[in-house]
Structure formats: structure tokens, C-alpha cells
Amino acid sequence: MKKVFSICLISLLFFSSQLSLSQNKIDQSKKELKAEKKEPKKEKNTTDNHKETPLVGKIFMYMTWGVFKYGIIGDYRNEEHFENYVNRHPFQEQTLGNYSALKKEHNFQFLANENLLYSNSNLFANHLELQYRPFSLFYLKTDFYQLFERNPIYHTRDQLGLFQFNLMYDRIRFQEFNFGWNIGITYIGNDIKQAGLNLGIHFDAFLIKNISFSGDLNWSSMNTVPVNTYTFKGNYHFRKNFCSFGFEHLKIGTPQYNFVTLGIGHYF
């Protein structure tokens, strides 16, 4: 009986350690990012690629230009919301959101936002966001994620740093709502040291006095491995400050990270 109990105990410890190792998400993400990229073999194309179709090419060119100008950039001559100015902070005086029709002496905005992310007692993170709007045309945003994970069986810790540097453009600039796209670079430090192109969309909605909702979706890839971040938050504003509560989802390779986030920010 003792032998059976000992065997069962050893087996339980073995499988629990294996389960713990399999649940180490950061380590799994690092392994996938470090894996060698397998490029498909290029086949020689013996067909003639120099045949031109002028009419089809022109139609495609005009359609692409139309989608880019009116869909992605916008019509500055006919869309009045492009004339709105940047607010120093949301709910400034009689205004609502990031934009208003009121021109002030200093129409720019700088935001610093610190967020604590919690998944479970072994997995948590920090998210620092810096945002600078020098004028209404475009603005800059930097996000820094620091992920921490500990293994309770072996008492080890692992961490991963992720940076995002983006050029932001608001396609819609209403006082109550702004929506746009961004393009930039995602970089992972530590012992990975890889970067990839980042594309995303974002929004801010100011529907109730002193309350707003914000979110963004970012897609990137490194070494054919997806690196995506999704954020949705509710914010309560008081003067130049605000506190936030929401949800953040990260996908780095196969592992997915779900966090509850609590943060505080200030407009300078």
C-alpha cells in the first residue's frame, strides 16, 4: 500500500511539474519568437510577366487612390470635423473630448498613463502609455509592456518587455467621438531583440459627463509569429486627471494573455 501511495505521489508531482512548465506562457512565447524562420522555396516563373493591360491598370490605380484619399485620409475640403482643434484635455471648460471647435492659445495635448495588469497570482504586468498631440493632423504614441510570470513549483521568474512606437491618425474628429488608424513598430527586448511592423485602429468615445470609453487593436508579426495587443477601458475624468478600469488581451505567439487593468493618467 505504501509503495502504491509513493508511486501515486511521485506521479502527481511529476505531472504537476509538467503542467506548471506548460503553463509558463512567457517562456513559450520566447521560444516561438526565437525559432528559425522557414521560408518557402521560390519557384521559377517562366511565364511572360511583361504583358501590360493599360485600362485595367488605370482603373485599379484610380480606385486605390479613391479609397486612400476618401476612406483612409478623408476629404479636408468637405468634412467639417477636420476643422476641429485639439483640446488640452477632455472635458476642458465646455468641451467634451479630444477635439473641439474652440481655438485656444495652446492647442496641444500630452498624456501619461500608468496601468497595472493582473491575470492571476503568477502572471501580471505593467503598461505605460505616453501620447503627444502637437496638433490635430497626427500625433505620436508609445506603449511599454513589462510582463512578469513566476513558477510556483521551481520558484523561478520570467519577464518580457514589449514596446510599441506608433504614428497615430484620427480619421474622424468629432467632439464626442474620434476614430482612426496607426502605423509603427513593435519591438520585444530582453533576450529576443526583434522588431516588426505594427498596424492598428483606435477610438475614444465621450458620451457622458466626465466618463469616456477608449480602445485600440494592434497587429504585428515577428519571425512569422503574431504579436497582437487589444485594449478596452472605461475612464473617469476629473480636471486634468483620470482613472481607468478595463481589459487587455495580448497574443505573443501561441500563448494568449488576458488581463484586468487598473490605471491612472494625467494630461500635462
C-alpha positions as CSV (number, residue, x, y, z in Angstrom):
1,M,0.0,0.0,0.0
2,K,2.8,2.4,0.9
3,K,4.5,1.6,-2.5
4,V,1.3,2.4,-4.4
5,F,0.9,5.6,-2.4
6,S,4.5,6.6,-3.1
7,I,4.1,5.8,-6.8
8,C,0.9,7.9,-7.0
9,L,2.6,10.8,-5.1
10,I,5.6,10.8,-7.4
11,S,3.4,10.6,-10.5
12,L,1.3,13.5,-9.2
13,L,4.4,15.6,-8.5
14,F,5.7,14.8,-12.0
15,F,2.6,15.7,-13.8
16,S,2.1,18.9,-11.8
17,S,5.6,20.0,-12.6
18,Q,4.9,19.3,-16.3
19,L,1.7,21.2,-16.1
20,S,3.5,24.1,-14.5
21,L,6.0,24.1,-17.2
22,S,3.3,24.0,-19.9
23,Q,1.6,27.0,-18.3
24,N,4.7,29.1,-18.4
25,K,3.4,31.4,-21.2
26,I,6.3,33.9,-21.4
27,D,8.8,31.1,-21.8
28,Q,6.7,29.6,-24.6
29,S,6.4,33.0,-26.3
30,K,10.1,33.4,-26.2
31,K,10.8,30.0,-27.7
32,E,8.4,30.7,-30.6
33,L,10.0,34.1,-31.3
34,K,13.5,32.6,-31.3
35,A,12.5,29.8,-33.7
36,E,14.2,29.9,-37.1
37,K,12.1,31.3,-39.9
38,K,11.3,28.7,-42.5
39,E,11.0,30.4,-45.9
40,P,9.1,28.6,-48.7
41,K,11.0,27.7,-51.7
42,K,10.6,30.1,-54.6
43,E,9.6,28.5,-57.9
44,K,10.9,29.9,-61.1
45,N,8.2,31.6,-63.2
46,T,8.8,31.0,-66.8
47,T,5.6,32.9,-68.0
48,D,5.8,36.3,-69.5
49,N,5.1,38.9,-66.8
50,H,5.7,41.9,-69.1
51,K,2.2,41.9,-70.6
52,E,0.5,45.2,-69.8
53,T,-3.2,46.0,-69.5
54,P,-3.3,49.8,-69.5
55,L,-7.1,50.1,-68.9
56,V,-7.3,47.7,-66.0
57,G,-4.2,49.2,-64.5
58,K,-5.6,52.7,-64.6
59,I,-8.9,51.7,-63.2
60,F,-7.2,49.9,-60.3
61,M,-4.9,52.9,-59.7
62,Y,-7.9,55.3,-59.5
63,M,-9.8,53.0,-57.2
64,T,-6.8,52.6,-54.9
65,W,-6.3,56.4,-54.8
66,G,-10.0,57.0,-54.1
67,V,-10.1,54.5,-51.2
68,F,-6.9,56.0,-49.8
69,K,-8.0,59.6,-50.1
70,Y,-11.6,59.4,-49.0
71,G,-11.6,56.3,-46.9
72,I,-8.3,56.4,-45.1
73,I,-7.2,60.1,-45.2
74,G,-10.5,61.9,-45.7
75,D,-11.8,64.9,-47.6
76,Y,-10.5,68.0,-45.9
77,R,-12.5,70.3,-48.2
78,N,-15.9,68.9,-47.4
79,E,-15.7,67.2,-44.0
80,E,-16.2,69.9,-41.3
81,H,-14.9,67.8,-38.4
82,F,-11.4,68.1,-39.8
83,E,-11.5,71.8,-38.7
84,N,-11.7,71.0,-35.0
85,Y,-8.8,71.8,-32.7
86,V,-7.1,69.6,-30.1
87,N,-8.1,70.1,-26.5
88,R,-5.5,70.3,-23.8
89,H,-7.5,67.6,-22.0
90,P,-11.1,66.1,-22.3
91,F,-13.9,67.9,-20.7
92,Q,-11.9,71.2,-20.8
93,E,-14.3,74.0,-19.9
94,Q,-17.5,73.5,-22.1
95,T,-15.9,70.9,-24.4
96,L,-16.2,67.1,-24.3
97,G,-13.5,65.0,-26.0
98,N,-10.1,65.4,-27.6
99,Y,-11.3,67.8,-30.2
100,S,-13.5,71.0,-30.2
101,A,-14.3,73.9,-32.5
102,L,-12.7,76.3,-29.9
103,K,-9.2,77.6,-30.8
104,K,-7.1,78.4,-27.7
105,E,-3.7,79.8,-27.2
106,H,-2.1,76.4,-26.8
107,N,-3.8,73.6,-28.7
108,F,-1.7,70.6,-27.9
109,Q,-2.0,67.6,-25.6
110,F,0.4,65.4,-23.7
111,L,-0.8,62.3,-21.8
112,A,1.0,59.9,-19.4
113,N,-1.0,56.9,-18.3
114,E,0.2,54.1,-16.0
115,N,-1.7,50.8,-15.8
116,L,-1.4,47.7,-13.6
117,L,-2.4,44.5,-15.3
118,Y,-3.5,41.3,-13.4
119,S,-4.2,37.9,-14.7
120,N,-3.5,35.6,-11.7
121,S,-1.2,35.4,-8.7
122,N,1.6,34.1,-11.0
123,L,1.1,36.4,-14.1
124,F,0.8,40.2,-14.0
125,A,2.2,43.1,-16.0
126,N,2.8,46.9,-16.2
127,H,1.7,49.1,-19.1
128,L,3.0,52.6,-19.5
129,E,1.4,54.8,-22.2
130,L,2.8,58.2,-23.5
131,Q,0.8,60.2,-26.0
132,Y,1.7,63.5,-27.6
133,R,-0.7,65.5,-29.8
134,P,1.2,68.6,-31.1
135,F,-1.7,69.5,-33.4
136,S,-4.8,67.9,-34.9
137,L,-3.3,66.4,-38.1
138,F,-1.5,63.5,-36.4
139,Y,0.1,62.5,-33.1
140,L,2.6,60.1,-31.6
141,K,2.1,57.3,-29.1
142,T,4.4,55.0,-27.2
143,D,3.4,51.9,-25.2
144,F,5.6,49.9,-23.0
145,Y,4.5,46.5,-21.6
146,Q,6.6,44.6,-18.9
147,L,5.2,41.1,-18.3
148,F,6.1,39.1,-15.2
149,E,5.5,35.4,-14.6
150,R,6.6,33.1,-11.8
151,N,6.7,29.4,-11.5
152,P,5.5,28.4,-8.0
153,I,7.0,24.9,-8.4
154,Y,10.6,25.8,-9.1
155,H,10.4,29.4,-7.6
156,T,11.7,30.9,-10.8
157,R,10.6,34.2,-12.5
158,D,10.5,35.2,-16.2
159,Q,9.8,38.5,-17.8
160,L,9.2,40.0,-21.2
161,G,9.4,43.6,-22.4
162,L,7.3,44.8,-25.3
163,F,7.5,48.3,-26.9
164,Q,5.2,49.9,-29.5
165,F,6.0,53.2,-31.3
166,N,3.2,54.5,-33.4
167,L,2.2,57.4,-35.7
168,M,-1.5,58.0,-35.0
169,Y,-4.1,59.5,-37.3
170,D,-7.7,60.3,-36.4
171,R,-9.9,59.8,-39.5
172,I,-13.0,61.0,-37.5
173,R,-12.6,64.0,-35.2
174,F,-15.9,64.8,-33.7
175,Q,-16.1,66.3,-30.2
176,E,-17.9,63.3,-28.8
177,F,-16.0,60.6,-30.8
178,N,-12.8,60.1,-32.6
179,F,-11.7,57.1,-34.6
180,G,-8.5,56.4,-36.6
181,W,-5.6,54.2,-37.6
182,N,-2.0,53.9,-36.7
183,I,1.2,52.6,-38.1
184,G,4.5,52.0,-36.4
185,I,6.9,49.4,-35.0
186,T,6.6,46.7,-32.3
187,Y,9.9,45.7,-30.5
188,I,10.5,43.0,-28.0
189,G,13.6,43.3,-25.8
190,N,15.2,41.0,-23.2
191,D,17.0,38.2,-25.0
192,I,14.7,38.4,-28.1
193,K,15.6,41.8,-29.6
194,Q,13.3,41.6,-32.6
195,A,11.1,44.2,-34.3
196,G,8.2,44.1,-36.7
197,L,5.7,46.4,-38.5
198,N,2.7,47.4,-36.4
199,L,-0.8,48.3,-37.8
200,G,-3.8,49.2,-35.7
201,I,-7.1,51.1,-35.2
202,H,-8.2,53.1,-32.1
203,F,-11.2,55.1,-30.8
204,D,-12.3,57.4,-28.0
205,A,-15.9,58.0,-27.1
206,F,-17.1,60.8,-24.7
207,L,-20.8,60.1,-24.2
208,I,-21.5,61.1,-20.6
209,K,-20.1,64.0,-18.4
210,N,-16.6,63.1,-17.1
211,I,-16.9,59.5,-18.5
212,S,-15.3,58.1,-21.6
213,F,-14.5,54.8,-23.3
214,S,-11.4,54.0,-25.2
215,G,-9.9,51.1,-27.1
216,D,-7.3,50.0,-29.6
217,L,-6.4,47.0,-31.6
218,N,-2.8,46.4,-32.8
219,W,-1.5,43.7,-35.1
220,S,2.2,42.9,-35.6
221,S,4.4,40.0,-36.6
222,M,8.0,38.9,-35.8
223,N,9.6,35.9,-37.4
224,T,6.2,34.9,-38.7
225,V,5.0,34.9,-35.1
226,P,1.9,37.1,-34.3
227,V,2.3,39.8,-31.7
228,N,-1.1,41.4,-31.1
229,T,-2.5,43.7,-28.3
230,Y,-6.1,44.6,-27.7
231,T,-7.3,47.1,-25.1
232,F,-10.7,48.3,-23.9
233,K,-11.1,50.7,-21.0
234,G,-13.7,52.9,-19.2
235,N,-12.3,56.2,-17.9
236,Y,-13.5,58.7,-15.2
237,H,-12.1,62.2,-15.7
238,F,-11.5,64.8,-13.0
239,R,-9.8,68.0,-14.1
240,K,-6.6,67.0,-15.9
241,N,-6.5,63.5,-14.3
242,F,-8.4,60.3,-14.9
243,C,-8.6,56.8,-13.6
244,S,-9.5,53.8,-15.7
245,F,-10.7,50.2,-15.5
246,G,-10.8,47.7,-18.3
247,F,-9.5,44.6,-20.1
248,E,-6.3,44.0,-22.1
249,H,-5.5,41.0,-24.3
250,L,-2.1,40.1,-25.6
251,K,-1.2,37.4,-28.1
252,I,2.5,36.7,-28.4
253,G,2.9,33.6,-30.5
254,T,0.6,30.8,-29.4
255,P,0.2,31.9,-25.8
256,Q,-2.6,34.4,-25.1
257,Y,-2.6,36.7,-22.1
258,N,-5.8,38.1,-20.6
259,F,-5.5,40.9,-18.0
260,V,-7.8,43.1,-15.9
261,T,-6.3,46.6,-15.9
262,L,-6.5,49.4,-13.4
263,G,-4.8,52.7,-14.3
264,I,-4.4,56.4,-13.6
265,G,-3.4,59.2,-16.0
266,H,-2.6,62.9,-16.2
267,Y,-2.7,65.5,-19.0
268,F,0.2,67.9,-19.0
